[in-house]
């Protein structure tokens, strides 16, 4: 495959310091792994049993993020972290202590657990969504200005729900989010839905987006990183799960959604883009998992850096060119 060079369909800002490694010689994959994966080991901080499924954004001259760090009691926690280059990270050993955004939030502020965060700058702050424990899994919503102090808002939905992923801007004047309604267990099903809100508190106008199909996405699917706005539509990376004789296998692929009506799927790639085949994806606390939660995009070059969890144990990095991903989706779609 040929790099797209300076041409890009991304609508957004240049990110000249995006983490990057050129595609290895004789590698013809649309998405390729960083040669020094994993970038964050399971024990980077003293309190962690594992670190994975985490969210990264540009911040000041470098990068910051919210990280899933399951502790040594095996309780799911969220920690903040910063990095000068998006590869070498310093994480806080203590979990994020969410402050109520207003007095009413105190009613739901008692911590149960939190996992699989996503982060995005929208308007004037960094918004965080995560799977929040509130009598079962639901979608927590909060924000920070500096990745030091974090404020919790109302949960977006009733239990049970997972994979809450905000769009990076308002659509038709409303905030928008993808999610996956589920059950209270290790969900053996799941489809992606779209919801909108005037204020990030009251969510409605729910729309079905897409569901499981066959092969690597036969059991369930869920939205991954924040959708990337392109001239052709919203580029959505999402995870898919198949049920093998040895349990679930998590891979990821991509789809293209309509810009103004994102519940309408324009194209959906049938083959996966990355499946658990490297040792750090096959072996860990939960074997055979490649789970994407964040993607950085450079509008000047079309480069993408995708952060994903490996085997529910470590944080990994992969790369792609946006135009190659879009070509792959369109060429391999039945829609």
C-alpha positions as CSV (number, residue, x, y, z in Angstrom):
1,X,0.0,0.0,0.0
2,X,1.1,3.6,-0.7
3,X,1.0,6.3,2.0
4,X,-1.3,9.1,1.3
5,X,1.3,11.7,1.9
6,X,0.0,15.2,2.6
7,X,-3.5,14.6,1.3
8,X,-6.1,13.9,4.0
9,X,-9.9,13.8,4.2
10,X,-9.8,14.5,8.0
11,X,-11.7,17.6,9.1
12,X,-9.8,18.9,12.1
13,X,-6.5,20.2,13.3
14,X,-2.9,19.3,12.4
15,X,-1.1,17.2,15.0
16,X,2.5,17.4,14.0
17,X,3.7,15.5,17.1
18,X,1.4,12.5,16.7
19,X,3.1,9.3,17.7
20,X,4.2,7.5,14.6
21,X,6.2,4.6,13.2
22,X,6.3,4.0,9.4
23,X,4.7,0.8,8.2
24,X,7.4,-2.0,8.2
25,X,8.7,-3.3,4.9
26,X,6.7,-6.1,3.4
27,X,3.7,-5.3,5.7
28,X,0.6,-4.8,3.6
29,X,-1.9,-4.3,6.4
30,X,-4.0,-1.2,6.6
31,X,-3.4,-1.0,10.3
32,X,0.0,-2.0,11.7
33,X,1.3,-2.4,15.2
34,X,4.0,-0.3,16.9
35,X,7.2,-2.3,17.0
36,X,7.8,-1.7,20.7
37,X,4.3,-2.7,22.0
38,X,3.1,-2.7,24.6
39,X,3.7,0.9,25.4
40,X,2.3,0.7,29.0
41,X,3.0,-2.5,31.0
42,X,0.5,-4.0,33.5
43,X,2.6,-2.8,36.5
44,X,3.6,0.8,35.5
45,X,2.2,2.0,38.8
46,X,2.4,0.2,42.2
47,X,-1.3,-0.1,42.6
48,X,-2.1,-1.8,39.3
49,X,-2.7,-5.4,38.4
50,X,-3.3,-4.4,34.8
51,X,-3.6,-1.2,32.6
52,X,-5.6,-1.3,29.4
53,X,-8.6,0.0,27.5
54,X,-7.6,3.7,28.0
55,X,-8.2,7.1,26.4
56,X,-5.7,9.6,25.1
57,X,-6.0,13.2,23.7
58,X,-3.6,16.0,22.8
59,X,-2.9,18.2,25.8
60,X,-0.7,21.3,25.9
61,X,2.6,20.4,24.2
62,X,2.1,16.7,24.7
63,X,-0.7,14.3,25.6
64,X,-2.9,13.3,28.5
65,X,-5.4,10.7,29.2
66,X,-7.7,8.6,31.4
67,X,-6.5,5.0,32.0
68,X,-8.2,1.9,33.2
69,X,-6.1,0.5,35.9
70,X,-7.6,-2.5,37.6
71,X,-6.0,-2.6,41.1
72,X,-4.6,-5.6,43.1
73,X,-8.0,-6.2,44.6
74,X,-9.2,-6.5,40.9
75,X,-11.5,-3.5,41.3
76,X,-11.8,-1.5,38.1
77,X,-10.4,2.0,38.5
78,X,-9.8,5.1,36.4
79,X,-6.4,7.0,36.7
80,X,-5.1,10.1,35.0
81,X,-1.8,10.3,33.1
82,X,0.3,12.5,31.0
83,X,3.0,12.0,28.3
84,X,5.4,14.2,26.3
85,X,5.2,12.0,23.2
86,X,2.1,9.8,23.5
87,X,4.3,6.7,24.1
88,X,6.1,7.2,27.4
89,X,3.6,7.8,30.1
90,X,3.5,8.9,33.8
91,X,0.3,7.8,35.5
92,X,-1.1,8.8,38.9
93,X,-0.9,6.0,41.4
94,X,-4.2,7.1,43.1
95,X,-7.4,6.7,41.2
96,X,-9.4,9.8,40.0
97,X,-11.5,11.2,42.8
98,X,-14.6,12.5,41.0
99,X,-16.0,15.8,42.5
100,X,-19.8,16.4,42.1
101,X,-20.4,19.0,39.3
102,X,-23.3,20.2,41.4
103,X,-25.0,19.3,44.7
104,X,-27.5,16.8,43.1
105,X,-24.6,14.7,41.8
106,X,-23.7,13.8,45.4
107,X,-26.6,11.3,45.2
108,X,-24.8,9.2,42.6
109,X,-21.2,10.1,43.4
110,X,-20.3,7.1,45.7
111,X,-17.7,5.1,43.8
112,X,-18.5,1.5,42.8
113,X,-16.2,0.9,39.8
114,X,-15.2,2.6,36.6
115,X,-13.7,1.3,33.4
116,X,-13.1,1.7,29.6
117,X,-13.0,5.5,29.4
118,X,-13.1,7.8,26.4
119,X,-12.0,11.4,26.4
120,X,-12.6,14.4,24.0
121,X,-12.2,18.1,24.0
122,X,-15.6,19.7,23.2
123,X,-16.0,23.4,23.2
124,X,-14.2,24.5,26.4
125,X,-13.2,21.3,28.4
126,X,-12.2,17.7,28.2
127,X,-15.3,15.5,28.5
128,X,-14.9,11.9,29.9
129,X,-17.3,9.1,29.4
130,X,-16.8,5.7,31.1
131,X,-18.6,2.6,32.2
132,X,-19.7,3.6,35.6
133,X,-21.0,1.4,38.4
134,X,-24.4,2.5,39.6
135,X,-26.4,-0.6,40.6
136,X,-25.0,-2.1,37.4
137,X,-23.0,-0.8,34.5
138,X,-24.1,2.5,33.0
139,X,-22.4,5.5,31.2
140,X,-20.8,8.0,33.5
141,X,-20.2,11.5,32.2
142,X,-17.7,14.0,33.6
143,X,-15.1,16.6,32.6
144,X,-11.7,18.1,33.4
145,X,-9.7,21.1,32.4
146,X,-6.3,20.0,33.5
147,X,-6.4,16.2,34.1
148,X,-5.8,17.0,37.7
149,X,-9.3,17.8,39.0
150,X,-12.3,15.9,37.6
151,X,-16.0,16.6,37.9
152,X,-18.8,14.1,37.6
153,X,-22.1,14.9,35.9
154,X,-25.3,12.9,35.8
155,X,-25.1,9.4,34.4
156,X,-26.3,9.4,30.8
157,X,-28.5,6.3,31.0
158,X,-30.1,3.8,33.2
159,X,-28.3,0.5,33.8
160,X,-27.4,-1.5,31.8
161,X,-25.1,0.1,29.2
162,X,-21.5,0.2,28.1
163,X,-19.2,1.8,25.5
164,X,-20.5,5.4,25.8
165,X,-18.6,7.4,23.1
166,X,-19.3,11.1,22.5
167,X,-19.0,12.7,19.1
168,X,-16.4,15.5,19.0
169,X,-18.9,18.3,18.3
170,X,-22.6,19.0,18.3
171,X,-24.7,17.6,15.5
172,X,-27.7,19.7,14.4
173,X,-27.3,21.6,17.7
174,X,-27.2,18.6,20.0
175,X,-24.5,16.7,21.8
176,X,-24.4,13.1,20.4
177,X,-23.3,9.8,21.8
178,X,-23.0,6.2,20.8
179,X,-23.6,3.4,23.3
180,X,-24.3,-0.3,23.7
181,X,-27.3,-1.3,25.9
182,X,-26.5,-4.5,27.6
183,X,-27.2,-6.7,30.6
184,X,-25.5,-7.0,34.0
185,X,-23.1,-9.8,33.1
186,X,-20.3,-10.6,30.6
187,X,-22.7,-9.5,27.9
188,X,-23.2,-12.2,25.2
189,X,-25.0,-9.7,22.9
190,X,-24.8,-6.0,21.9
191,X,-25.7,-3.5,19.2
192,X,-24.6,0.1,18.8
193,X,-27.2,2.9,19.3
194,X,-27.1,6.7,18.8
195,X,-28.6,9.2,21.3
196,X,-28.6,13.0,21.6
197,X,-28.8,15.6,24.3
198,X,-29.3,19.4,24.5
199,X,-27.2,19.6,27.7
200,X,-25.2,16.4,28.2
201,X,-27.7,15.4,31.0
202,X,-31.0,14.6,29.3
203,X,-30.5,11.9,26.6
204,X,-33.1,10.8,24.1
205,X,-34.0,10.4,20.4
206,X,-32.4,7.0,20.5
207,X,-31.6,5.5,17.1
208,X,-30.3,2.0,16.1
209,X,-27.0,2.2,14.3
210,X,-25.8,-1.3,13.6
211,X,-25.5,-4.8,15.2
212,X,-23.6,-8.0,15.2
213,X,-23.3,-9.8,11.9
214,X,-21.0,-12.8,11.4
215,X,-17.4,-14.0,11.8
216,X,-15.2,-11.7,14.0
217,X,-18.3,-9.6,14.9
218,X,-20.9,-12.4,15.3
219,X,-21.5,-12.1,19.0
220,X,-21.6,-8.4,19.8
221,X,-20.1,-5.0,18.8
222,X,-19.4,-1.7,20.5
223,X,-18.1,1.7,19.6
224,X,-14.4,2.3,20.1
225,X,-12.6,5.6,19.9
226,X,-14.2,9.0,19.5
227,X,-15.5,9.2,15.9
228,X,-13.2,11.0,13.5
229,X,-14.8,13.6,11.2
230,X,-13.8,13.3,7.6
231,X,-15.1,14.8,4.4
232,X,-16.9,11.5,3.6
233,X,-18.5,10.9,7.0
234,X,-17.7,9.9,10.5
235,X,-15.0,7.3,10.7
236,X,-15.9,4.9,13.5
237,X,-13.5,2.2,14.8
238,X,-15.4,-0.4,16.7
239,X,-14.7,-3.7,18.4
240,X,-16.4,-6.9,17.4
241,X,-16.6,-10.2,19.3
242,X,-16.9,-13.8,18.2
243,X,-17.5,-16.7,20.5
244,X,-15.0,-19.5,20.1
245,X,-14.7,-22.9,21.8
246,X,-12.3,-21.1,24.2
247,X,-14.4,-18.0,24.9
248,X,-14.7,-14.5,23.4
249,X,-12.3,-13.1,20.9
250,X,-12.2,-9.3,20.5
251,X,-11.0,-7.7,17.2
252,X,-11.6,-4.3,15.7
253,X,-12.8,-2.9,12.4
254,X,-14.3,0.3,11.0
255,X,-17.4,1.8,9.5
256,X,-18.4,5.2,8.0
257,X,-21.4,7.0,9.3
258,X,-23.4,9.9,7.8
259,X,-22.2,13.3,9.0
260,X,-25.6,14.8,9.8
261,X,-27.5,11.5,10.6
262,X,-24.8,9.3,12.2
263,X,-27.2,6.5,12.8
264,X,-27.1,5.9,9.1
265,X,-24.2,3.6,8.1
266,X,-22.7,4.4,4.7
267,X,-20.1,1.7,4.6
268,X,-19.0,-1.1,7.0
269,X,-15.9,-3.2,6.4
270,X,-16.5,-6.9,6.6
271,X,-13.0,-8.0,7.4
272,X,-11.4,-6.9,10.6
273,X,-8.5,-4.3,10.6
274,X,-6.7,-5.9,13.6
275,X,-7.3,-9.1,15.5
276,X,-5.5,-10.6,18.6
277,X,-2.4,-12.3,17.0
278,X,0.5,-10.7,18.8
279,X,1.7,-12.4,22.1
280,X,0.6,-9.4,24.2
281,X,-2.9,-9.6,22.7
282,X,-3.3,-13.4,23.0
283,X,-1.9,-13.9,26.5
284,X,-3.0,-12.0,29.6
285,X,-5.7,-11.6,32.2
286,X,-8.3,-12.1,29.4
287,X,-6.8,-13.8,26.4
288,X,-7.5,-12.9,22.8
289,X,-8.4,-9.2,23.1
290,X,-7.6,-6.2,21.0
291,X,-9.9,-3.4,22.3
292,X,-9.6,0.2,20.8
293,X,-10.5,3.1,23.0
294,X,-8.7,6.2,21.5
295,X,-7.4,7.4,18.2
296,X,-5.3,10.5,17.4
297,X,-5.6,12.1,14.0
298,X,-3.3,14.5,12.1
299,X,-5.4,16.4,9.5
300,X,-2.2,17.6,7.8
301,X,-0.9,14.1,6.9
302,X,-3.9,11.8,7.4
303,X,-2.0,9.8,10.0
304,X,-3.8,7.9,12.7
305,X,-2.5,6.6,16.0
306,X,-4.9,4.0,17.6
307,X,-4.6,3.1,21.3
308,X,-6.0,-0.3,22.2
309,X,-5.9,-2.7,25.1
310,X,-4.1,-6.0,24.7
311,X,-5.6,-9.1,26.5
312,X,-7.1,-6.8,29.2
313,X,-3.6,-6.4,30.6
314,X,-1.5,-3.8,28.7
315,X,-1.9,-0.7,26.5
316,X,-0.8,-1.0,22.9
317,X,-0.5,1.3,19.8
318,X,-1.1,0.9,16.1
319,X,-1.0,3.2,13.1
320,X,-2.9,3.8,9.9
321,X,-3.6,6.4,7.2
322,X,-7.1,7.7,7.2
323,X,-7.6,7.5,3.4
324,X,-6.4,3.9,3.3
325,X,-8.9,3.0,6.1
326,X,-11.7,4.7,4.2
327,X,-10.7,2.9,0.9
328,X,-10.7,-0.4,2.9
329,X,-14.1,0.2,4.3
330,X,-15.7,1.1,1.0
331,X,-14.0,-1.7,-0.9
332,X,-15.0,-4.4,1.6
333,X,-18.5,-3.2,2.4
334,X,-21.8,-4.9,1.4
335,X,-23.8,-1.7,2.4
